Amino acid sequence: MSICTATAPPYSPHYHRHRISRVHFSPSSLFLGVRSAVELERRFPLLPAPCSSLRPEDMDTAAVPSLYPLHRCKTLHLVRHGQGFHNVAGEKDFKAYMSEEFFDANLTPLGWEQVDNLRKHIRTSGLVSKIDLVITSPLLRTIQTAVGVFGGEEYVDGVQAPPLMVSNAGNSNHAAISSLSCPPFVAVELCREHLGVHPCDRRQKISDYQALFPAIDFSLIENDDDILWKPDIREPTEEVANRGKKFINWLWTRKEKEIAVVTHSGFLVHTLRMFGNDCDPIVKEEISRPFANCELRSLVVVDRHGSLSGYRSTNFPGKIPRGPDVPSDFAHMDKAEDGKF
């Protein structure tokens, strides 16, 4: 599977560039029959869509763009959550990430401003009308970001549909958000942040979230309590990457073609660094650089080897009704005389 950056520019208020150590993967981990990160990238790459300013006369020596069947492509709109209170404290002192004060940290007022700006961007760009599904990590800051960016307008009492978010959810001082005129929302554990040790990455009971976000589908999460987070064990980076592989595999099984995913910096970094190794370094950096708060980056997942079933929603077989259709290119060939090609 390949991942390509979309031709539309990503939305990001700014980029924080910092060094991230190389991730190594266990040879025994399997994803769609893939036994290594190298093989994963070969079979399922993530590549930027071509956008060239070359003159026609230069094209003979230029790299040739790739073509893929549309039904073997899926667009992912990846978003890191807005600024949380833990981000502010951790910027001052990294030890703050170990504090229970920031358990399941919610968005700061600045984080909500970032959400509002991204919300405006997806509407002015027309992206909002293309998204079929919104996936969110089941933590307060990601859910708040997801509903704030991709949700409906302000909720009005008396409407038959439940709100996406009730008023002041998570002490946000934010109005309730409607579930009308927006895609469905689903919470998924696979795209959670790096698990363990940091209380900011421990979630609440699912039943608590359901009361705050009534229209979000939490049915894919089996346990009400957070059994994945351990107070004394930090999830190894290779296991975060393995979760990322499983998550992309699961996304491919969905029928939706354009999916927004609201998740976390660590999860995105360790997942995306597996891809782009067969690309120019500029493209590799485009795919795998760290995300700023509330940055949106659009990528295309491509099944280059026919390993996965696709949805041919726009293809049409032709020859309906049937009739002669010998191409002129084959008119000189003997087999064209009896209609065989």
N, C-alpha and C positions, 0 to 999 in steps of 0.2 A: 504494500500500500504506500502510495506516495502522498505527501502533503505539499500543496502548492500555496503560495501566498496569492490572494486574490488581486485583481488589477486595481480595485479601488484602494485608495490610501488608507492605512489604519488610523484609528482615532487614538491619540495619546496626548495628554496635556504636557508631558515631558518624559524623558527617558532617564532612569537611573542605571548607569552601566557599572557593574562591579564584577570582579572575577568570581567564577564559580568552578569548583573542582570537577574534574572529569568523572563521569559516572561509569562504573564497570558493572557488567551484567553476568549473572550466573548462567553458564552454558546449559544448565538443566532446565531453565525456564522456557516454557513453550507458549507461543501465541500463534494461533492459526497454523500450527505445524512449523513455526519458525523457531530455530534453535539458537539464534544469536542476534545481537543488535545489527550486525552487518547484514545478515540475511533478511531481517525485518525491513531494513532500509531498501535493500535490493528489490524485494517483492512489493513493498507498500511504501513508496517514497512520498515525502512532502516537498513539493517544489513550487516556486513562485510562478504564477502565470506570466507569460512573456509580455513585455511592454517595451517596444523598441523605437528608438529615434533614428535608426540607421537609414541611410539612403538606399534606394533599390540597387544601385551598382555595387554596394558593399555587401550585399546579402550572400554572395557566393562563398565568402570566407567567414561569414558570421555563424555562430551556433544556430542550429536549426531548432525552432520551437517544436514542441510535442503536441500530438493530437490524441485524444482519448474519447471513447464513447461516453456520452453524457450520463447514461444509466450506470456507468461504472465510476461516477464521481459523486461526491457529497460535500457540501460546503459547511464548514464549521466557523462560527463567529465566536471567538474565544475572548472572554472578558475576565480580567482580574477585578476583585471587589474594590469598592471605594475605600478611602482611608478609614481605618478603625482606630479606636483608642489605644490598642496595643501597639500599632505602628508608631504613634506619636511617642509613647513611653519608650519603646524599643530603640528609637532613633537616638534618644538621650542616654539610655543605658540598656545594653542587651539583656542584662539580668531581669529586666522588667517582664520579659517573656516567660519567666518562671513564676510570676506572681499570680496568685488566685484572684487578685483584684481584676484581672483581665480575662477571667473565664468567659469563653464564648463572646469575645469582644464585639460590640456593635459599632455602627458607623458614627464618626464624629460629625459635627455640623459641616465641616469642610468636606467630609466624605459625601454627605448628602448633596452639597453643591456640585461635586464631581459627577454624581449620579445624574443630577438635573442637566448638566452640560452634555453628557453622553446621550441622555434621552433626546435632547434637542437634535443632536447629530444624526441619530438613526432615523429621525423623522424628516429632517431636511434632505438627507441623502437618499431617502426612499427605502432604506434597508428594512424598516419596520414592517412593511407590507410583504416582504419576502420570507420572513422567518416562520417556519412551520411548528417549531417546538422550542421551549426554553428549558434547559437542564440546569439545576442549581445544586451546589454542594449544600448539605443540610446543616449549615452553621449560620448564625444570626446575620453576620456581615454580608455573606454571599446572598442569602435570601432577600435581605433588604435591598441590596444592589439589583438583583434580578427583577424584583417587582417594581422598583423605582425606575429602572431603565425600560423594561419591556412590557410593563403592565398597562392597564387602561387609565382612564382619567380619574379624577377624585371621585370617591364612592359617594353615592347619594342614598340616604335611607329610604326604604320602601321598595327598592329594586329587588326583583325576585332572585337574581344571581348572588351568591355569597361574595364578599370582598376578597381580593387577593391578600390584602393586609388590613388589619383593623387599625383604628386610630391609635397613635402613640405606641405602636408595637416596638418592644425592646427599648422603651424610654426614648423613642426617637423624636418625639414632639412633631411628628409628621401626620398629616391627614390620612384617612383611610384611602386605599387604592382599589379601584374597581377591577373586576375580572372580565368585564365586557370589552369587546373589540380588541382582543389581544390573543396571542397564541396560548395553548395549554402549557402549564408549568409542572415539571416533575422533579422531585428531589432524589438524588442518587448518591450513595455513600462512596462509590468508586472514585469520584473526583474530589474527595476531601483533601485538606491540607496534610502535610507531613505529620504523621500521627505520633503521639506520646510526649510526655514530659512537660510540654508547654500547655498550661491551662487554657490559653486563648484558642487552642485547637481542639478542645474537648467540647462536644455538643451537649445540648440540653435533652430532655426527654422529647421524643417525637410528639407525644400528646400535648406538650407545652407549645411546640411550634404549630400544631394543628389549630390550637385556639387562637393563635396570632395571625396565621395565614390560612384561612379556611378553604380557599379555592385551589391551593397547591396539592398535588397528588403525592402523598408520602407512602403509598402502598408498596413500593419496591423496597422499602427499608423494613427488615424483619423484626428488629428488636427496638423496643421503646427506649431502653437504656443504652448508653454508649458503651458497648463492650469492646470496641476496637482500640480506644485510647488507653494507654497504660501509663501510670504515673512515673515509673522508673525505667521505661524502655523506649528509646527513640527509634522509630521505624527506620531501618537501613535504607539508604538512597536507592539501592537496587530493587527493593520491594516497592518503593514509591513508583519507580519506573515500570515495574511489572503491573502495578495497578493501572498505570496510564495505558499500557498495551491492552489490558483487558477492557478498559473503558472505551478505547477507540474501536476495538472489536465489537463491543456491545452497540456502540453508536451505529456501526455499519448494518446491524440487523434491523434497525429501525426503518420504517417506510419513509419517514420524513427526509426531504432532500436538503433543506437548509435549517441548521440547528444552532441555536445560541447556547453557549456553555458558560456559566458564571462560576468561577472557581478561584484558586489561590496561586500565589507566586511560586512556591516550592513545587507544587504539583505540576504546574505548567513547565517550569524549567527542566525538571527531571524527565518529563515525558517528551518534550519537544527536542531536547538535545539528542535523542535517538535518530532524528531525521535530518535530511539535508546533507549527508556526508558525501553524496555523489554530485553535489552542486558546487558552483563557484563560491568561494568564501563569503562574498557579499550576500549571496542568497542564504547560505547556512546561517549567517548572523541574523538575517531578517527573520528567519524562522525561530531561532533558539534564544535570542537575547532576552533578558529578564523583562517582565511586564511592569509598567508603572501602575499605580492605583487607578482603577477605572479605565485602563487602556483596553481598546478593542482591536483585535487583529483577526482578519478573515483568511482562512486557509482552505484549500481544496484537498480532500482525501481522494486518492485515485487507486483503484484496483487494477494494476497493470497486468496481472497474470491470470485473470479470470478465476481467481480462487473463491470469490464470494459471489453470491447471486445478486443481480441488480434489478432495479425497477425500471422497465422501459416505458415510462409514462408518456414520452413524446415521440417515440418511434412509431412508424406506420409501415406495414409490410409492402404496400404497393400492389399493383396488378389485381386490383379489385374494381370492376370485374376483370377476369382474365382475358388476355388477347395477345396477338403477336407483338413482340417488343425487341426484335433483333437490333442490337446496337450497330451503328454504322462502322465502328472499329472492327467488327467481326465479320463484315459482309464478304471479305475475301477468303474466309476460312471455310473449309469443307463442312465442319461440324455446325456452322451457322445455317446450312441449308436445311438440316432437319431439326433446327430449333434447340440444339444442345450446345451448352457453353461450358 
